[in-house]
Amino acid sequence: MPETDRRPASNLPPLSLHIPEPRYRPGDTPDFGDIAVPAVDATPRPSEATKPDAMRDLCYGLVRVLDFDGQAKGQWDPKLSPERLRTMLRYMMLVRAFDDRMFRAQRQGKTSFYMKCTGEEATSVASTMALDRADMCFPSYRQQGILIARDYPLIQMMNQIYSNRGDHLLGRQLPIMYSAPAHGFFSVSGNLATQYPQAVGWAMASASKGDSRIATVWCGEGSSAEGDFHSALTFATVYNAPVIFNVVNNQWAISSFSGFAGGERTTFAARAVGYGIAGLRIDGNDPLAVYAATQWAADRARTNNGPTLIEHFTYRSEGHSTSDDPSAYRPADEASAWPFGDPIARLRQHLETLGEWDGARHEAQRAELEDLVKTTQKQSEKLGILGHGMHQPFETMFQDVFEDMPWHLKEQCTQMLAEQEAKFGPDWKPE
Amino acid sequence: MSTDTQTATKTMNMIEAINSAMDVMLERDSNVVVMGEDVGYFGGVFRATAGLQKKHGKTRVFDTPINECGIIGVAVGMGAYGLRPVPEIQFADYIYPGLDQLVSEAARLRYRSANDYICPMTVRTPFGGGIFGGQTHSQSPESIMTHICGVKTVIPSNPYDAKGLLIAAIEDNDPVVFLEPKRIYNGPFSGYYDRPVEPWSKHPASAVPEGHYRIELGKAATVREGEALTVLAYGTMVHVVKTIVEELKVDAEIIDLRTLLPLDIDAIEASVKKTGRCLVIHEATRTSGFGAELAALVQERCFYHLEAPVERVTGFDTPYPHSLEWAYFPGPVRIATALTKILKD
């Protein structure tokens, strides 16, 4: 008899299976009133050498620096100069301008795919600014802010997105899967959380060589469910690796809310507790909290005090990607109900409160950055857009599978070149 | 073969030769690191890393958590930093938790980053049956490896080759899966499980130079020249099939492939065109096994020279059984039957 046909054999109460369900679906009115928002100065900042078991509270609290009136307060305030704050604001605004333009380019049919990080700009921009320039970043797919904060040329990002003649990845990768070794930016995979153990390996190598550089890595709360995440934390704690783990908890993994990664039961920062590493849960929409937490974790790693897991509590304001329609699974106005606001608006407000910024400067900068993105886009499009001509010599398809091309790939390349000639004639050149 | 340094030769079994290859590379290149489950202080469950931690230190040769995804994943990151990691997976049967890191990461890193990053990693792992390992310590996953774009697959069949190939693999700038046939770690296997095992010391390939030498990846070796048919073999099966053809006085030409990818197609083609018959042999399961690829290549390239259909001798399409191990193993009876069939026309 199949198990599914068995009837209860006793008078015990029947078991029930729990399937997580987000609180709000399309048509509902979201209310996040029950999310605990501790006061900005409520969280003490321990020394970077504190043992993980002496700072567990930080895995369940919320590190904040900026209050909702634009004031920076408390022990975590990194006390950045106005100049530095303005740089941070500029980078975040540039990310947003870039995202808006590239999203539109995809909608105009100029490329296949794009992913915005709207509302999450601080989690990569402020984080990168707190690192040394030589530290190594292992991004997931929504960390374009790292490249922007390290002044990677916008045109190279666009060339990659368009898979055009200027794309140094030769059109091999899906848009936004950048690679930039000179900017300490690892090749983006597209398989989730695979970069987690890789970052630990890089950090282990750095430590074994007596280097001073550390590694830092990002994933979403959804992909923290992957085995690679847990492999990475195990290796990191075993070898006390100088690495910072960022979990960007933006509440949504495509249509799956954080409950499908275990978010109903505990925080993602609390994953650190079981591994005996330091964990910080922070307001990911507060750029100063992101900066301060990263600086703390970087100091800790650099002084051989081990890894840190940072949960950036934030909200994915837009769809997962251009292939997604979030209105099909969550209320359309959920983002505006999010109690932690918008990171750009909050930093702007802080600078204005300090008297270091004003509305006119803000609008001028927005216009300037939009213009910069637009001008760069025009230059990039001169090198081609996806689907309008083939931009790479066909034989590049076979290069770099191995350092030297083995006979079977040479044979297949010859076959493909014959196909190319049959279709396009002998004089075809990349467009 | 190329030898940089003239060194004395020593009699070694496969384990000692593999150990010597890592020892030489740890000495020559400070970026080489050896890691895996039990490989450090203890020296590995098969003793392949014995003494290496003591000699080269704990940051060069160390134990890892029991986590193959982590082992291969951190090796990818170490490679990106500039190290040349040599991770061990304790049994090839355990490689599957690390397969995503191998297939989607290590193998494609050079390609997807257009040479921004490379993965100069050599994954060593014992494979194959014949030691009563049951279904989780006996598998032969080589065709899973050869199906990955961007990974080289190497299988030595004797101590001399094992050392030269492993050094070449470690020095290679692409990821290599180095499958070690564990049945022949201590001596070549005749295929007769009920006969005493010959030690390697009686085999000429146990004379191994103590220093550095390389055997180029992608080059097969002719183990026995012959006219009646070509046998394509690798690993343990090289010795098994050699025993049987000699017993049956079949004038077989035996090609030890040594590297499955990139494959030495010229050696295969030349031999099959000469003999007109081809037997492919492996211990792995039959369907979609590497023998299927070999049979396809031979018929594509040598069809008009063939006097009989290409014959496959393989393991069966079942999990590797424990008690019935020798009924599963492609041994003397299965080989003799295939030889009779392929030679009868």
Interface residues (C-beta under 8 A of the other chain):
Chain A: M136 F138 H168 L169 L170 R172 Q173 M177 S179 A180 P181 F186 S187 S189 N191 T194 Y196 P197 Q198 A199 V200 G201 W202 A203 M204 A205 S206 S208 K209 A215 G227 D228 S231 A232 T234 F235 V238 D400 V401 F402 E403 P406 W407 H408
Chain B: V33 T59 R60 T64 P65 N67 C69 G70 I72 G73 V74 A75 V76 G77 M78 G79 A80 Y81 G82 L83 P85 P97 D100 Q101 S104 E105 L109 R110 Y111 R112 S113 A114 N115 D116 Y117 I118 C149 G150 K152 D172 N173 D174 G218 L261 P262 L263 I265
